[in-house]
Amino acid sequence: MPAATPTSVSAAFFPAHATPGRPVPRVLSIAGSDPSGGAGIQADLKSIAAFGGYGMAAITALTAQNTHGVRSVHVPPADFLAAQLDAVSDDIGIDAVKIGMLGSAEVIEAVGDWLRKVRPAVVVLDPVMVATSGDRLLQESAEAALRGLLPLAHLITPNLIELAMLVGGEVQEDWAGALEQGRALSAATGATVLVKGGHLDGSECPDALVNTAGLLSSDIVVLPGERVETRNSHGTGCSLSSAMATAQARLGDWEASLREVKPWLAGALEASGTLEVGTGNGPVHHFHHLPPIPSEGSFAARLWSEAQPDLEDIYALDFIRGLVSGSLQEQEFAYYLAQDAIYLNGYSRVLARASALAPTEAEQLFWAGSASQCLEVESELHRSWLSTRAVRPELGPVTKSYVDHLTAASASGSYAVLAAAVLPCFWLYAEVGASLHAQFLAAGEPAGHPYAAWLRTYADEGFAAATRQAIAIVDEAGRNASAADRDAMIAAFKQSCRLEVDFFDAPRLHA
């Protein structure tokens, strides 16, 4: 079974009724509405859901906009916003708040009054003043009121234009200047400031957490990144800030939250083109990291149904339970990794065979890239883990059976059967990995967990994307195959699913 690619508050506002580290954080978005679905509360609710939170929304403004820009803005009476906020907080505990577009001084004052009364544990303020399109979204007369709201936030997430406006300076064109403005804003407000490099020129796209009050490991914590070339960045700031609020409610650590959110957002930008929404600056793909649910009646749906008994068996295994809890014996984990390294070597050859049989150049490139990735992961396993332990990676019986099964499928000459045989190595692994990672996060990433680093790799964005592509390839092959070939595909797929169960259980029997 292939391994996933390794990836890599102010105490005065901590309320008695909120529970830090909740498995399902209750997150309230206070923001404007975007009818096109890409920004505002629509983007916030998607981001909150993507990070496992329960999203709520209090609407501050109604906009008429699409992927080309904002046409008009309507700000309802501030007392109606106050009624929305009170209705929610009178009944529901709130673990985090994300604040976006506010529109007017009256609205800002209503939000400030509510924050002082309710004192949410996490407040992320995205000071929406100017949209990416250049449209002004905050009345000039409300800027002073917004500055007065900033000290009530724990994290402020301005773009570079907004950052300059808030500190009364020029828009910075270099990273060092932007960081200095971030320090100035943090010093003035007492909040942590997320300085974003997305509007800078060049191929790099760093982000930094800045806090001058000693709440971080250092005054400035920089996370490097590469720019994603896409026109689809509508709602990026909204999505980032609401994701940070949700992650922080669960993790309680701004640095850890940003390390989760930044690669997710990069993946959302990379996958944005698949949405095909609008003809202008389109939205990001908030759920790009999730394995797809097959459409009813599709060939993939039939395969997914066949896999359910094996998934249930996997989740019931002592190995899986021990891996999540941290109670798994190290010799069993070592055996699993050693067999994984052996398996990946054989699996890469099978994927190379799939590339040779593939009918299109795109599929050839996909399988060839997957084969190469297997070898890279195998090498990393030997370098970073197996080399530091007394493990002898000898071929185990289950590993041999699995590789033999895939090799036989590759020798059959049927591309469709081979693709179906290798699919569980993507699909079941992605599904189990996502479940294990979610359980690990729900437990609050317990300190001293021996397999913490390994469990974090299960959230790999690249592997989720590859899984979606593999499912699509097999689904199309199944739809185009004869009845006899479809039966053979199902048989090969089911056998691989069963071997996935055996692979997870092998350490118990052979370690």
N, C-alpha and C positions, 0 to 999 in steps of 0.2 A: 504494500500500500504506500503510495508516494507521500513524502513529507511535504508540508506546506513550506513555501519559501520564507526564510526568516526575515522579518521586517525590522523591520524595526518599528481673610474675611474679617472683615471687621467683626470683632467679638460683640460689639454693641448691637449688631443687627442679627444676632443668632436667637431665634424665637424658641420658646419652650415647646411649641406644638409641632415643629418640623423635626424630621428624623434624618440625620445625615446618613448617607450610604444606603438609601432605600433601593431595593431591587428595581422598582418602577418609580422613578422620581416624578413628582407632580409639578409640572412646569407651566407657568402662566406667561403667555406672550401678550404684551401691551403694545400694540402696533397698528399700523394702517393696513387696509385691505388692498390686495392687487387682484383684480378680476381675471387677469391672465394666468394666475397661479404660480408665477415664478419668484415673487418677492413678498415682502410683508408677512402678514400672519399666515398666508398660505405656505410660504417657504418655511416659516418657523415651525408650523405644525408637522411638516414633513421631516424636518431635521430632528425635532424632538422624538418623533416616532422612530426614525432611523437609529437613534441612540438609546432606544428602549424606554423612553419616557411617556408619561400620560400628558398630552398637550391640552391646554385650555387657552382661550383668547378673549381679550377685551379690546374692542375695536376703537381706535382713536380717530381714524379718518377713513373716508371712502375716496378712492381714486378711480379715474377713468384712464387706464393705461394698457399698453401691450408691449411687445418686444421692441417697439420703436421709440417708446417714451411715454411720458405722462401728459395727458390731455387736459385734465382738470382735477381739482381736489376739493372735497367737501368735508369740513370738520364739524361733526355733530356737537351739540352743547356739552360743555365740560361736566355739568351735573349728571348727564346721562352716563358718561364714562365712569364717574364716581359711583353711580348706582351699579354698573356692571362689576366694578372691582369689589364693592362691598358684598354683592350677591355671591360672588365666588368665595371670597375669604371668610364670610360668615359661616360657610358650610364645609369648605374643603381646605385641608392643610396644604400649604404651598411650600414646596421644597426649593424652588428656584423661580426667578422672574427674569425674563428678557424684555427689555424696553427698546422699542424701535421708533418709528415715526410718531411724533407728538403734535406737530402742526402749529400750535398756538400757545401763548403764555398761559392762558386759562387752563388748557389741558395739562400743561407741565405742572402747574400749581396743584391741580387735582391729583396727579400722580404722586407728587412730593408729599402731600398730606396723607395719602394712603400708605406710602412707604413708611413714614414716621409712625403711623398707627400700627401697621401689621408687622413691620420689621422682618422681611423675608431673609432667610439664611444666605441666599445667593442672589445677588442682583447684578445682571449684566446689562450695561447701557450701551446700545449702538446709537451714537448721536447722529441720527439721520438728518442731514442738513442739505446735502446735494447728492442727487442720484448719479450713477455712473454715466448716464446719458447727458449730464449737465443740468438737468432740471432741478430747480430749487424746491425743496420739500419742507422748509421751515421758514416761517415769516421772520423777516429781519428783526422785527420788534420783539420776537420771542427768544433771541439769542442770549440775552442776559439772564432770562429765566432758566434756560437750559444750563448755563454755567452754574447756576445755583443748585441745580439738581445733581450735578456730577459727584459731590461729596457723599451722596447717599448710595452710590454704586460701589461695588467691589471690583468690577472689571469694566473698563471703558474700551470700546473697539472702534475708533474712528478710522476712516480712510485718510490718506495724506492731506487731502483738501480740508477735510473737517478738522484734522489735527492742527493744521496751521490756523484755521479760524478760531479754534478754542484757545490757543495760546497767544493769538494776536500777532502772528508772524507770517513770513512768506512761505508758500508751498515749497517743500524741500524736494530737490531732484536727486539727492544722494542719500544713502543709507545712514551715514554718520549724522547728517543733519536731522533726519527723521527721528533717530534715537534720542538726540538731544531735546527735541520737542516733546518726545514721549516722557523723558525725565522731568521736564518742566511741568507737564500736565499732571504727572503722578505726584510731584512735590506740592502742587497747588491744591490737589483734591484728596490726597491720602489713598487714592485707589491704585490698583494695578492697571496699567495701560497696555493694551495689545497693539503694538506698532506693526502695521502690515506693509509688506514690500510689493504688493501686487501692482501698484501704479508706477513703479520705477522702471526705467529702461533696462534692457539686458535680459540674459537668459536665466539669471538667478531670481528667486522669489522667496527671500527670507521672511520670517515673522519673528517678533521678539516680545517677550513679557518684560515690562519695565516697572519696577517698584522701588521707591526711594526710602521706604519705611522698614525695610528688612524682612518683608513677608515672603521673599523668594530665596532660593539658594544663593543668589547674587543679585545685584541691582538690575542687571540686564541678562536675561536668558534668551539666547538666540537659537532658533531652529532653522537650519538652512533648508532650501527647497529649490526645485527647478520650475521655471515658468511653464505652464500648460498653454500651448498655442491654440486658442479657440475663441470664437466670437461670442460663445454662449456663457456669459458671466453674469446674467441678470439674476439678482437676488443673492449674490455670493456673500455680501456682508451680512445680510439677514440670516442666511443659513449658517455661517460661521458663528455668529454670536449666540444663536439659539442652541446650536450644538454644544458650544462651550458651557452654557448654563446647565444643560442636561448632564453632560459629563462631569461637571464640577459637583453637582448635587449628589452624584454617585461616588466620586473619587475623593472629593475634598482637597484636591491638589491642582492648582492652576497649571503647573508644568506637565503633570501627567495627563491632564485634560487636553492640553494643546497637542501633546504627542499622539493622542488618539484622533483628535479632530483634524489636524493638518493633513495627514495622508488620506483620510476619508474625503476631505474636500477636494484634494488633488484628483482623486479617482472620480469624484462627481463631475469635475470639469472635463476630465478625459473622456468620460462616457456620455457627455451632454449631447453630442451629435446624434446619438441613437434615439433621442426623444423626438426629434424633428418637430419642434414646437416653434411656430412663428417664422417670420422671414427677416427678423432683425437680430437683436442681442438676446438670444434664447436663454432658457433657464438651465441650471445644473441638474444632474441626475442624482437625486437624493438617495435612491434605493439601489444604486449600482452594485453595492457590495453583497446583496442578498441573492442566494440561488433562486432562479425563477420557478414559479409554480406552473407546471405544464397546463396548457389550455385543454379544457374538457374535450375528449374525443380524439386528441392527437396521439400519435404513436408514443411520444415521450410520456404522456399521461399514463398510458398502458404500462410502460416500463416502470414508472414511479410507483404504480400500484403494486407491481410485482416485488418491488424492493422493500415495501413496508414491513413485512415480517422479519426481514434481516436487520433492518434498522432497529426494531424493537429488541431483537436479540443483542445487538451491539450495546445499546444503552443499558441492558441488564447485566453486562459482563463486569466481573470484579475489577478487571484491568481499567475499564473506563471510570468506574466509581472511584477507584483508588487514585487515578490520575487527576481527577478534579479535586478530590479532598486533600491530596498530598500524601496519603497513606500508602501509596504503591511502593513496594519494595524496589530499591535501586537496581538489584540484579535483574528484575523483570523489565524495568524500563531500559536497561542497557541491552538486554536481549532484543527487545522491540526495535531499538535504534540500529543495532547491528544487522538485524534482518532487513530493516528498511533500506539500509545502504546496499545490501546485496540485491534486494528486489529492484531498486531503482536502476541498477546497472542493466538488468535484463529488460526491465520495462522500457528503458530508453531505446533499446534495439527494436522492440515491438512497435513503438511509436514511429521510429524511422521507417519501418515497413509500411505503416499506415500512410506515411507521407508519400512513399513510392507508389502506393495504390490509389491515392486520392485523385478524384476526377477533375478538380479545379486547382488553379494555382494558389488561391486563398487557403484552401484546405491543406494543400501540400506544405505551405509555409507555417500553418498553425501546428500541424503535427511535428514538423521538423523543429520548430521553436520549443515545443513541449519536450521533445527528446533531449534537446540541448539543456533545458532547464533541469531535467532530471539528473543529468550528469553534474551540473553545478551544485545541486543540493546534496548529491552523494558525496562530492568532494568536500563540501562544507561540513557535513556530518563527521567525516573522518578527521578533518582539521580541527574543528572546535569542540568536539565531544568525545568521539571514540578514541582519539589519540591521547586523551588525558586519563583514560581508564583501562584497566586490565581486562579488555574484552576481546575475545577471539571470534571475529565475524565469520563463522562457518555456516554453510548452507543448511537451513532447517527444513524439516519435512513440509511444513505448510508453505513456506516460501517457494520451495521447489515445485509443489503442486500448482501454485498460483502462476509462476513463470511458465511452467509447462503448458498450462491451460491457455495462456495468452499466446505462447509460441505456436501452439496447434491452431489457434484461430488465425494467426497471421499466415500460416501455411495453407489455409483453406483456399486462398485466392479470392475470397469474397471481402471486398472493402467494407461493406455494410456490416457483416458479421464481426469483423475485427473491430470496427468502431464501436459496436455495441458491447463487445467484450471489455474494452478498455474504459468505457464510460463510468462504471462504478468507482474506479480509482479516482475519478474527478468528482462525481456527483455525491456518492455516499461520504467521501472524505470531506467535501465542502460542507455537507449537511451536518455531519457529526462534529466537525471542527467548529462550526458556528455555534452549535448547541453547547459544546464544552466551554468555549470562550465566554458565552453568555452566562453560564453557571458560575464560572470563575469570577466574572465581574460582579455578579449578583452577590457573591460571598464577600465582596469588598476587597478583592485581591489580597488575601491574608498574608501578613508579613511572615517571612521565613518559609513560604511554600516552595518545596524543592523543585517543582516543575513550572514555576511561574513564567520564566522566560519562554519555555516551550509552549505553554498554553497561549501566550500572547501572539505567537506566530500564526495561530489558527484564524486570526482576523485579517490575513493577507488579502489585499485588494486584488492583486494580480491573479491569484488563484481563483477567486470568485468570478472574475471576468472570463478566465479561460474555461471555467466550468460551464458558464452560460453558452459559450461558443461551442463546446463539445456537445452539449445537449441539443443545440440547434442543428448541428451536423448530423447527429444520429437520428433526430426526428425527421429531417428531410430524407435521409437515406431510407428510413423505414417506410415513409409515405410513398416513395418511388419503387420500393422493392416488391417482388412477387410474394404471394402468400407463403410459399415454401421458405423464401429467404427471410421473411418476417418471423416465421416460427424459429428459424435457426438463430436469428438475432436475439430473440427473447430467451432462448435456451442458453446462449453464450453469456448474455447479460445476467441471468439468474445465477449461473454458475460462479461468475465473478463476484456477485453480491454475497453468495455463501462463503466464498473464500475471504472476503473482507471480514466477515465475522470470525472465521478461523484465525485470520492473521492477528486480530486484536486479542484473541484468546490464547494464542500460541505461547506467550511468555509464561502463563500460568502452568502450562504443561511441560515446557522444555527448558525454562530458565534454570 
